Amino acid sequence: MAKAAKKGCGSQLSGEDRIPAQDWQLLELSDYAKAEYSAIQEREESLAVMYWRLGHALTLARELVMRGRWRPYLEELGIEKTRSSKAMAIHRTFPQIEDVAGMTVDAAYEKRTRKMRTRRGRTATDADGCETLPGFLAHLREKSDDWLREAACIHRALGVRPKTQ
């Protein structure tokens, strides 16, 4: 067990074993929280590189695993589906391992690129503006306006009059 850091503060421990106590003042708690958060961020920066490596390995494995066997494969390895997806997204977003150096896992994952599927299973691309949700919604709004204009033209051509209430 660690020794008490100061006399009169018997609840505080020295080094990494130091644990906040009820009698700590706000300033002590704030300093402690900042130090712990900083330590977490430093460790997460090394984790982002590990996530990239995991994502790289899983991306290569995914090409070799038969269709429909991916989830059982991950279960066999003991890797959670969400963690594998996050790792693969980080790898897909950053072409080089050096690109994630110094980033936290959350920061790397925030920058991920998403692939949106269309009705026919195709992947939407930047070219049609559908890779992001706002781009997809703008595209959808544009298409729906086109469909409404086409429907109005067909109605006029058929001589269908709009219903009045």
VMD Tcl script that draws the C-alpha trace (Angstrom):
set ca {
  {0.00 0.00 0.00}
  {1.28 3.51 -0.80}
  {2.35 5.91 1.88}
  {0.39 9.03 2.78}
  {1.65 12.00 0.76}
  {1.44 14.59 3.55}
  {0.67 14.61 7.21}
  {-2.82 15.92 7.80}
  {-4.01 14.57 4.46}
  {-4.13 10.91 5.35}
  {-6.69 10.17 2.65}
  {-4.27 11.13 -0.14}
  {-1.84 8.58 -1.51}
  {1.37 9.29 -3.36}
  {1.99 8.63 -7.05}
  {-0.54 6.85 -9.25}
  {-2.23 5.26 -6.22}
  {-3.58 8.62 -5.11}
  {-7.38 8.52 -4.92}
  {-9.71 11.54 -4.46}
  {-11.36 11.80 -1.06}
  {-14.45 13.48 0.35}
  {-12.39 16.07 2.22}
  {-10.57 17.36 -0.89}
  {-11.25 20.96 -1.91}
  {-12.41 21.91 -5.41}
  {-8.93 23.07 -6.43}
  {-7.39 19.71 -5.45}
  {-10.14 17.83 -7.30}
  {-9.71 20.02 -10.37}
  {-5.94 19.52 -10.47}
  {-6.41 15.79 -10.00}
  {-9.05 15.59 -12.74}
  {-6.86 17.54 -15.20}
  {-3.87 15.28 -14.48}
  {-5.93 12.09 -14.90}
  {-7.55 13.38 -18.11}
  {-4.12 14.26 -19.51}
  {-2.85 10.75 -18.68}
  {-5.90 9.21 -20.37}
  {-5.35 11.27 -23.52}
  {-1.69 10.25 -23.68}
  {-2.64 6.59 -23.44}
  {-5.42 6.99 -26.00}
  {-2.97 8.44 -28.49}
  {-1.08 5.15 -28.47}
  {-4.41 3.30 -28.67}
  {-5.33 5.07 -31.93}
  {-2.26 3.48 -33.57}
  {-3.32 0.09 -32.20}
  {-6.84 0.59 -33.56}
  {-5.36 1.42 -36.98}
  {-3.28 -1.77 -36.91}
  {-6.28 -3.84 -35.82}
  {-8.35 -2.24 -38.57}
  {-5.68 -3.02 -41.14}
  {-5.53 -6.69 -40.11}
  {-9.32 -7.01 -40.04}
  {-9.69 -5.32 -43.42}
  {-7.32 -7.87 -44.94}
  {-9.05 -10.74 -43.11}
  {-12.47 -9.54 -44.26}
  {-11.44 -10.19 -47.84}
  {-10.60 -13.81 -46.96}
  {-13.59 -14.66 -44.76}
  {-16.52 -16.16 -46.63}
  {-19.71 -14.16 -46.94}
  {-21.95 -14.56 -43.89}
  {-19.07 -15.78 -41.70}
  {-17.71 -12.41 -40.56}
  {-19.57 -12.20 -37.24}
  {-18.71 -15.80 -36.24}
  {-15.10 -15.09 -37.21}
  {-15.00 -12.04 -34.91}
  {-16.65 -14.02 -32.10}
  {-14.03 -16.73 -32.52}
  {-11.32 -14.09 -32.11}
  {-13.12 -12.53 -29.13}
  {-13.39 -9.15 -30.88}
  {-16.59 -7.16 -30.43}
  {-18.35 -6.17 -33.66}
  {-18.51 -2.48 -32.69}
  {-14.80 -2.37 -31.85}
  {-13.91 -4.08 -35.14}
  {-16.08 -1.61 -37.06}
  {-14.42 1.32 -35.30}
  {-10.93 -0.04 -36.02}
  {-11.75 -0.70 -39.67}
  {-13.27 2.79 -40.04}
  {-10.12 4.38 -38.61}
  {-7.95 2.32 -40.96}
  {-10.15 3.18 -43.95}
  {-9.99 6.91 -43.12}
  {-6.23 7.16 -42.65}
  {-4.11 5.58 -45.40}
  {-0.87 5.65 -43.36}
  {-0.30 4.68 -39.74}
  {1.59 7.95 -39.23}
  {-1.66 9.81 -39.93}
  {-3.18 8.68 -36.62}
  {-0.05 9.27 -34.51}
  {-0.85 11.82 -31.83}
  {-4.61 11.41 -32.19}
  {-6.98 9.89 -29.68}
  {-9.23 7.05 -30.77}
  {-12.27 9.34 -30.56}
  {-10.60 12.04 -32.67}
  {-9.56 9.50 -35.31}
  {-13.03 7.95 -35.38}
  {-14.67 11.40 -35.64}
  {-12.87 11.96 -38.96}
  {-14.01 8.67 -40.44}
  {-15.56 8.52 -43.84}
  {-18.91 6.83 -44.12}
  {-20.17 4.85 -47.02}
  {-23.89 5.18 -47.57}
  {-25.61 2.41 -49.45}
  {-28.18 3.12 -52.14}
  {-31.23 0.99 -52.86}
  {-29.35 -1.19 -55.33}
  {-26.45 -1.80 -52.94}
  {-24.14 0.66 -54.67}
  {-22.00 2.94 -52.53}
  {-22.83 6.62 -52.79}
  {-19.79 8.73 -53.58}
  {-18.69 12.32 -53.12}
  {-19.50 12.95 -56.77}
  {-23.23 12.77 -56.14}
  {-22.90 14.49 -52.73}
  {-24.38 11.57 -50.80}
  {-21.48 10.55 -48.59}
  {-22.60 12.77 -45.73}
  {-26.08 13.03 -44.24}
  {-26.53 16.71 -45.20}
  {-25.34 15.88 -48.73}
  {-27.73 12.94 -48.92}
  {-30.66 15.05 -47.70}
  {-29.87 17.82 -50.22}
  {-29.66 15.20 -52.96}
  {-32.97 13.68 -51.85}
  {-34.65 17.11 -51.76}
  {-33.38 17.85 -55.27}
  {-34.59 14.49 -56.61}
  {-38.01 14.84 -54.96}
  {-38.45 18.26 -56.62}
  {-37.61 16.61 -59.96}
  {-40.14 13.84 -59.33}
  {-42.86 16.34 -58.43}
  {-42.22 18.31 -61.65}
  {-42.34 15.09 -63.68}
  {-45.61 14.07 -62.02}
  {-47.11 17.50 -62.79}
  {-46.06 17.17 -66.45}
  {-47.62 13.72 -66.69}
  {-50.85 14.99 -65.13}
  {-51.01 17.90 -67.60}
  {-50.26 15.56 -70.53}
  {-53.05 13.20 -69.42}
  {-55.43 16.07 -68.83}
  {-55.81 15.26 -65.14}
  {-56.92 18.28 -63.18}
  {-55.82 18.78 -59.60}
  {-58.50 18.07 -57.02}
  {-59.94 21.13 -55.36}
  {-61.20 21.06 -51.82}
}
mol new
graphics top color blue
foreach p $ca { graphics top sphere $p radius 0.5 }
foreach p [lrange $ca 0 end-1] q [lrange $ca 1 end] { graphics top cylinder $p $q radius 0.2 }
display resetview
